[in-house]
Amino acid sequence: MSDTIQDGLPRVTLKPRRALPFFSRHPWVFAGAVERVDDHATAGSEVTVFSHDGEFIARGLYNPDSNLQVRLYSWDAERALDESFWSQRLDEAIDLRSRLFTEAGKQPACRLVFSEGDGISGLTVDRYDDWLLMQITSRALYERRETFIDLLQSKLQPRGIWLRTEKGIREAEGLVQDDGLVAGKEPPRPLFIEENGLRFGVDVVEGQKTGYYFDQRDNRRAVAQYVRGRRVLDLHCYTGGFSIAAARLGGAHEVIGVDSSAPAITMATENAVMNEVADRVHFEKADSARKLAELNGAGETFDVIILDPPKMARHRKGVESALKAYTAMNREAMKALTPGGILVSCSCSGLVSREQFKEAIAKAALQTGKNVQILESRGQATDHPVSIFCPESDYLTCLICRVV
């Protein structure tokens, strides 16, 4: 065994018959798989992980206060998790985006670093013009935040870097962090980005998640192909991405967008004006489920309905209730569709598999006596790459369906 892995790093030993996923490079070691941890391991420590039989598996970062107790990063016993390691991972992520977005002289708005998808579990970085939006969901990475900030500044020279906190991170990681500027100048509010030839205002300071949902970029363009001359209902519309694409790119006759966030509705309305579709797109602040029930009660029908709700399951114990909610939501949408109408149904719950989501829609179809044909089964945009070793990174399902 190499001397390098005997260099004083705390050692994490797994329970019998629990090592296979980690030999297969899954990056998440939950507490239930851990048999013992060296006493000198502390929150944020780099650790070496071994099987019950004493075989080296990987290097990772330890958090005793999280159920996700170790995040794995290097399966090379000789490769320490130092600044050069993180620098190489960032270079690989940045190089991928430069290949995906090739317009000369442009810094495209995109997801620059996608956590497990880019081999840096717990770090997300979005690029908005000359600003970066950084989100850290790992306590150990948060303790190394200055390293990442310095590396991002040296590689990309942004005008500023803003840190955002994900909902529930205090409970999940024992991590207390405040949103705010961590480098350079504060971003303007709103920032403006381009997507599919459209222009959108984005509030990276107070908008949902990191301000904008880049993951649906390609799906918004795809859905626009089904809406020409149609009446469209866009539920959980946020700042109008699907709605405005439907009207401007797809030629929809009328679009109604619904969201419970007043700031999102204000931004969506401004985006509609900016993209010259305000005469055909109307936004309304309301609870999407209640609004859909109200529309059904009034006998309103639509040719196309888009369902893009927020994450419904944050933990495995929440999957069952999420599936029930997806069934109910799709059932009510099917009732409001004209015969042969298009249902666009999305799930961003990574713990809900594509097959489970399809089963939820199948239940909705049975409950309404409808026949559903899946025309397209889509996922997240390419700047959200899926790690072949981490199925959970394939988190977005977008089904474009015909309902008869």
C-alpha positions as CSV (number, residue, x, y, z in Angstrom):
1,M,0.0,0.0,0.0
2,S,1.3,3.5,-0.9
3,D,2.9,5.5,1.8
4,T,1.0,8.5,0.5
5,I,-2.3,7.3,2.0
6,Q,-0.5,6.7,5.3
7,D,0.2,10.5,5.5
8,G,-1.8,11.1,8.6
9,L,-5.2,11.7,7.0
10,P,-8.1,10.5,9.1
11,R,-9.4,7.2,7.9
12,V,-13.1,6.3,7.3
13,T,-13.9,2.6,7.3
14,L,-17.1,1.3,5.7
15,K,-19.3,-1.5,7.0
16,P,-19.1,-4.9,5.4
17,R,-20.7,-5.2,1.9
18,R,-21.2,-1.4,1.6
19,A,-18.2,-0.5,-0.5
20,L,-19.3,-1.4,-4.0
21,P,-21.0,1.9,-5.0
22,F,-17.9,3.8,-4.0
23,F,-15.5,1.5,-5.9
24,S,-17.9,2.3,-8.7
25,R,-17.2,6.0,-8.1
26,H,-20.5,7.2,-6.6
27,P,-19.5,10.3,-4.7
28,W,-21.9,10.2,-1.7
29,V,-21.1,8.2,1.4
30,F,-24.0,8.3,3.8
31,A,-23.7,7.8,7.5
32,G,-25.4,4.4,7.3
33,A,-22.5,3.0,5.3
34,V,-19.8,4.1,7.8
35,E,-18.6,1.7,10.4
36,R,-16.0,3.9,12.1
37,V,-14.1,7.2,11.7
38,D,-10.7,8.1,13.2
39,D,-11.0,10.2,16.3
40,H,-9.0,13.1,14.8
41,A,-11.4,13.6,11.9
42,T,-13.2,16.9,12.2
43,A,-15.8,18.8,10.1
44,G,-14.2,19.7,6.8
45,S,-11.2,17.2,7.1
46,E,-9.8,15.5,4.1
47,V,-10.1,11.8,4.7
48,T,-9.2,8.5,3.1
49,V,-12.1,5.9,2.7
50,F,-11.4,2.2,3.0
51,S,-13.5,-0.9,2.7
52,H,-14.2,-3.1,5.7
53,D,-11.4,-5.4,4.4
54,G,-8.9,-2.5,4.4
55,E,-8.8,-1.7,0.7
56,F,-8.3,1.9,-0.3
57,I,-11.3,3.4,-2.2
58,A,-11.0,7.2,-2.4
59,R,-10.2,10.5,-0.9
60,G,-13.0,12.7,0.3
61,L,-14.1,15.5,2.6
62,Y,-15.8,14.7,5.9
63,N,-18.8,16.2,7.7
64,P,-19.9,14.5,10.9
65,D,-23.0,16.8,11.1
66,S,-24.5,15.6,7.8
67,N,-26.2,12.4,6.8
68,L,-24.1,12.7,3.7
69,Q,-21.0,12.1,5.8
70,V,-18.3,11.9,3.1
71,R,-18.2,13.4,-0.4
72,L,-15.7,11.6,-2.6
73,Y,-13.5,13.4,-5.1
74,S,-10.4,11.5,-5.9
75,W,-10.0,7.7,-6.5
76,D,-6.3,8.1,-6.9
77,A,-4.5,7.4,-3.7
78,E,-1.7,9.8,-4.7
79,R,-4.0,12.7,-5.6
80,A,-4.5,15.0,-2.6
81,L,-7.5,17.4,-2.6
82,D,-5.4,20.5,-2.7
83,E,-5.5,23.7,-4.7
84,S,-4.0,22.1,-7.8
85,F,-6.7,19.4,-7.7
86,W,-9.6,21.9,-7.5
87,S,-7.9,24.1,-10.2
88,Q,-7.8,21.2,-12.6
89,R,-11.5,20.3,-12.0
90,L,-12.4,23.9,-12.6
91,D,-10.4,24.0,-15.8
92,E,-12.2,20.9,-17.1
93,A,-15.6,22.4,-16.4
94,I,-14.7,25.8,-18.0
95,D,-13.2,24.1,-21.0
96,L,-16.5,22.1,-21.6
97,R,-18.6,25.3,-21.6
98,S,-16.2,26.9,-24.0
99,R,-16.8,24.0,-26.4
100,L,-20.5,24.0,-25.9
101,F,-20.9,27.8,-26.4
102,T,-18.6,28.8,-29.3
103,E,-19.7,32.3,-30.2
104,A,-16.5,34.4,-30.6
105,G,-16.0,37.1,-28.1
106,K,-19.1,36.1,-25.9
107,Q,-19.2,35.0,-22.3
108,P,-22.5,33.0,-22.5
109,A,-24.9,32.9,-19.6
110,C,-24.7,29.3,-18.5
111,R,-24.0,26.8,-15.7
112,L,-20.3,26.9,-15.4
113,V,-19.8,24.3,-12.7
114,F,-22.5,21.6,-12.0
115,S,-21.5,19.9,-8.7
116,E,-21.4,16.1,-9.2
117,G,-21.7,16.5,-12.9
118,D,-18.3,18.2,-13.0
119,G,-16.7,16.2,-10.2
120,I,-17.0,18.9,-7.5
121,S,-19.8,17.7,-5.4
122,G,-21.3,20.6,-3.4
123,L,-20.3,23.5,-5.8
124,T,-22.5,25.2,-8.4
125,V,-21.3,28.2,-10.4
126,D,-23.5,30.1,-12.9
127,R,-22.2,32.7,-15.2
128,Y,-24.3,35.8,-16.0
129,D,-22.4,38.0,-18.4
130,D,-19.4,39.3,-16.4
131,W,-20.7,38.1,-13.0
132,L,-20.5,34.7,-11.3
133,L,-23.2,33.3,-9.0
134,M,-21.7,30.7,-6.6
135,Q,-23.7,28.2,-4.5
136,I,-22.0,25.9,-2.0
137,T,-23.9,23.0,-0.5
138,S,-21.0,21.3,1.2
139,R,-19.7,22.5,4.6
140,A,-16.2,21.2,3.7
141,L,-16.2,23.1,0.4
142,Y,-17.5,26.2,2.2
143,E,-14.5,26.1,4.5
144,R,-12.4,26.1,1.3
145,R,-14.4,28.9,-0.4
146,E,-11.5,31.3,-0.6
147,T,-9.6,28.8,-2.7
148,F,-12.5,28.6,-5.1
149,I,-13.1,32.3,-5.2
150,D,-9.4,33.0,-5.9
151,L,-9.3,30.3,-8.6
152,L,-12.5,31.6,-10.3
153,Q,-11.1,35.2,-10.2
154,S,-7.8,34.2,-11.8
155,K,-9.3,32.0,-14.5
156,L,-12.3,34.2,-15.5
157,Q,-11.7,37.7,-14.3
158,P,-15.4,38.3,-13.4
159,R,-16.5,41.8,-12.3
160,G,-18.0,40.2,-9.2
161,I,-18.9,36.9,-7.5
162,W,-22.1,36.6,-5.5
163,L,-22.7,33.8,-3.0
164,R,-26.2,32.3,-2.6
165,T,-27.5,29.8,0.0
166,E,-29.7,26.9,-1.0
167,K,-32.8,26.3,1.0
168,G,-32.4,23.7,3.8
169,I,-28.6,23.7,3.7
170,R,-28.3,24.7,7.4
171,E,-30.3,21.6,8.4
172,A,-28.6,19.3,5.9
173,E,-24.9,20.3,6.4
174,G,-24.8,22.2,9.7
175,L,-23.7,25.1,7.5
176,V,-24.5,28.6,8.3
177,Q,-23.6,31.1,5.5
178,D,-25.0,34.4,4.5
179,D,-25.8,35.5,0.9
180,G,-23.6,38.3,-0.3
181,L,-20.8,39.7,-2.4
182,V,-17.5,37.7,-1.9
183,A,-15.4,39.3,-4.6
184,G,-15.5,42.4,-6.9
185,K,-18.6,44.5,-7.5
186,E,-22.2,43.8,-6.7
187,P,-24.2,42.7,-9.8
188,P,-26.8,45.0,-11.2
189,R,-30.5,44.2,-10.6
190,P,-31.5,43.0,-13.0
191,L,-28.8,41.5,-15.1
192,F,-29.7,40.8,-18.7
193,I,-28.9,37.5,-20.5
194,E,-29.7,36.1,-23.9
195,E,-31.2,32.7,-24.6
196,N,-32.4,31.3,-27.9
197,G,-32.4,34.8,-29.3
198,L,-34.6,36.1,-26.5
199,R,-33.6,38.5,-23.8
200,F,-34.3,38.1,-20.1
201,G,-33.8,40.1,-16.9
202,V,-32.5,38.1,-14.0
203,D,-32.2,38.9,-10.3
204,V,-29.3,36.9,-9.0
205,V,-29.5,38.5,-5.6
206,E,-33.1,37.5,-4.6
207,G,-34.4,35.4,-7.5
208,Q,-35.1,31.7,-7.0
209,K,-32.2,29.3,-6.8
210,T,-29.3,31.0,-8.6
211,G,-31.6,33.5,-10.4
212,Y,-32.4,31.6,-13.6
213,Y,-33.1,28.0,-14.7
214,F,-30.5,27.4,-17.4
215,D,-31.3,23.6,-17.3
216,Q,-34.6,24.2,-19.3
217,R,-32.9,26.2,-22.1
218,D,-33.2,23.5,-24.8
219,N,-36.6,22.4,-23.6
220,R,-38.1,25.9,-23.9
221,R,-37.0,25.9,-27.6
222,A,-38.4,22.4,-28.1
223,V,-41.8,23.2,-26.6
224,A,-42.1,26.2,-28.8
225,Q,-42.5,23.9,-31.8
226,Y,-45.8,22.7,-30.5
227,V,-47.7,25.9,-29.8
228,R,-48.3,27.8,-33.0
229,G,-51.7,29.4,-32.9
230,R,-52.5,27.7,-29.7
231,R,-53.7,28.8,-26.2
232,V,-51.1,28.0,-23.6
233,L,-51.1,27.8,-19.8
234,D,-47.7,27.9,-18.1
235,L,-47.9,26.9,-14.4
236,H,-45.0,27.8,-12.1
237,C,-43.8,30.1,-14.8
238,Y,-41.2,32.0,-12.7
239,T,-39.8,34.8,-14.9
240,G,-41.5,33.7,-18.1
241,G,-39.0,31.5,-19.8
242,F,-41.4,29.0,-21.3
243,S,-44.2,31.6,-21.8
244,I,-42.1,34.1,-23.7
245,A,-40.5,31.4,-25.9
246,A,-44.0,30.0,-26.7
247,A,-45.2,33.4,-27.8
248,R,-42.0,34.7,-29.6
249,L,-40.4,31.6,-30.9
250,G,-43.5,29.4,-31.3
251,G,-46.2,31.9,-32.3
252,A,-48.7,31.0,-29.6
253,H,-52.0,32.9,-29.9
254,E,-52.3,33.4,-26.1
255,V,-50.2,32.5,-23.1
256,I,-51.2,32.7,-19.4
257,G,-48.3,32.3,-17.0
258,V,-49.0,31.7,-13.3
259,D,-46.5,31.8,-10.3
260,S,-46.9,32.4,-6.6
261,S,-43.9,34.8,-6.4
262,A,-44.8,38.5,-6.9
263,P,-41.2,39.5,-7.8
264,A,-41.1,36.7,-10.4
265,I,-44.4,37.9,-12.0
266,T,-43.1,41.4,-12.1
267,M,-39.9,40.3,-13.8
268,A,-41.9,38.1,-16.2
269,T,-44.1,40.9,-17.2
270,E,-41.1,43.1,-17.9
271,N,-39.5,40.3,-19.9
272,A,-42.6,40.0,-22.0
273,V,-42.5,43.7,-22.8
274,M,-38.8,43.5,-23.6
275,N,-39.4,40.6,-26.0
276,E,-42.4,42.4,-27.6
277,V,-45.0,39.7,-26.7
278,A,-46.9,41.6,-24.0
279,D,-50.0,41.7,-26.2
280,R,-50.2,37.9,-26.2
281,V,-48.7,36.9,-22.8
282,H,-50.4,37.6,-19.5
283,F,-48.9,36.8,-16.1
284,E,-50.8,36.3,-12.8
285,K,-49.7,35.9,-9.2
286,A,-51.5,32.9,-7.8
287,D,-50.9,29.4,-6.4
288,S,-50.6,27.2,-9.5
289,A,-52.6,24.3,-8.1
290,R,-55.5,26.5,-7.0
291,K,-55.5,28.5,-10.2
292,L,-55.7,25.2,-12.2
293,A,-58.6,24.0,-10.1
294,E,-60.3,27.4,-10.6
295,L,-59.8,27.2,-14.3
296,N,-61.2,23.7,-14.4
297,G,-64.2,24.8,-12.4
298,A,-64.9,27.6,-14.8
299,G,-64.7,25.2,-17.8
300,E,-61.6,26.9,-19.2
301,T,-59.5,24.8,-21.7
302,F,-56.1,25.1,-23.2
303,D,-54.3,23.5,-26.2
304,V,-51.0,23.4,-24.3
305,I,-50.3,23.2,-20.6
306,I,-46.8,23.4,-19.2
307,L,-46.1,22.1,-15.6
308,D,-42.7,23.0,-14.3
309,P,-43.0,22.8,-10.5
310,P,-40.1,23.3,-8.0
311,K,-38.3,20.3,-6.5
312,M,-40.9,18.1,-4.8
313,A,-38.6,15.6,-2.9
314,R,-35.5,16.8,-1.1
315,H,-35.0,13.5,0.8
316,R,-35.7,9.9,0.0
317,K,-38.5,9.8,2.5
318,G,-40.3,12.5,0.5
319,V,-40.4,10.5,-2.8
320,E,-43.8,8.9,-2.1
321,S,-45.5,12.2,-1.4
322,A,-43.8,13.8,-4.4
323,L,-45.2,11.1,-6.7
324,K,-48.7,11.6,-5.3
325,A,-48.4,15.3,-5.9
326,Y,-47.1,14.8,-9.5
327,T,-50.1,12.5,-10.2
328,A,-52.6,15.0,-8.8
329,M,-51.0,17.9,-10.8
330,N,-51.0,16.1,-14.1
331,R,-54.5,14.7,-13.5
332,E,-55.9,18.2,-13.2
333,A,-53.9,19.5,-16.2
334,M,-55.3,16.7,-18.3
335,K,-58.8,17.7,-17.4
336,A,-58.1,21.2,-18.7
337,L,-56.6,20.2,-22.1
338,T,-58.5,20.2,-25.3
339,P,-58.6,16.7,-27.1
340,G,-55.2,16.1,-28.6
341,G,-53.7,18.8,-26.5
342,I,-50.0,19.0,-25.5
343,L,-49.0,18.4,-21.9
344,V,-45.4,19.4,-21.0
345,S,-44.7,17.9,-17.6
346,C,-41.4,18.4,-15.8
347,S,-39.8,17.1,-12.6
348,C,-36.5,18.5,-11.2
349,S,-36.6,16.0,-8.2
350,G,-33.4,14.0,-8.7
351,L,-34.6,11.4,-6.3
352,V,-37.6,10.7,-8.5
353,S,-36.5,8.5,-11.4
354,R,-37.7,9.1,-15.0
355,E,-39.6,5.8,-14.8
356,Q,-41.3,6.7,-11.5
357,F,-42.3,10.1,-13.0
358,K,-43.8,8.3,-16.0
359,E,-45.7,6.0,-13.7
360,A,-47.2,9.0,-11.9
361,I,-48.4,10.5,-15.2
362,A,-49.8,7.0,-16.2
363,K,-51.8,7.0,-13.0
364,A,-53.1,10.5,-13.8
365,A,-54.1,9.2,-17.3
366,L,-56.0,6.2,-15.9
367,Q,-57.8,8.4,-13.4
368,T,-59.0,10.8,-16.1
369,G,-59.7,8.1,-18.7
370,K,-57.1,9.7,-21.1
371,N,-54.6,8.2,-23.5
372,V,-51.2,9.8,-23.3
373,Q,-48.5,9.5,-26.0
374,I,-45.0,10.6,-25.1
375,L,-43.6,12.6,-28.1
376,E,-40.3,13.6,-26.5
377,S,-38.5,12.5,-23.4
378,R,-36.0,15.2,-22.6
379,G,-33.6,16.2,-19.8
380,Q,-31.4,19.0,-18.7
381,A,-29.3,21.2,-21.0
382,T,-25.8,20.2,-21.8
383,D,-24.2,22.7,-19.4
384,H,-25.6,20.4,-16.7
385,P,-23.7,17.2,-17.6
386,V,-24.7,13.9,-16.0
387,S,-22.0,11.9,-14.2
388,I,-22.3,8.3,-15.3
389,F,-21.4,7.3,-11.7
390,C,-24.0,9.4,-10.0
391,P,-27.5,8.8,-11.4
392,E,-28.9,11.5,-9.2
393,S,-27.2,14.1,-11.3
394,D,-29.6,13.2,-14.1
395,Y,-32.3,15.1,-12.2
396,L,-34.5,16.8,-14.8
397,T,-37.2,15.1,-16.7
398,C,-39.2,16.9,-19.3
399,L,-41.9,14.9,-21.1
400,I,-43.7,16.4,-24.0
401,C,-47.0,14.5,-24.4
402,R,-50.1,14.3,-26.5
403,V,-53.3,13.8,-24.5
404,V,-56.4,12.3,-26.2
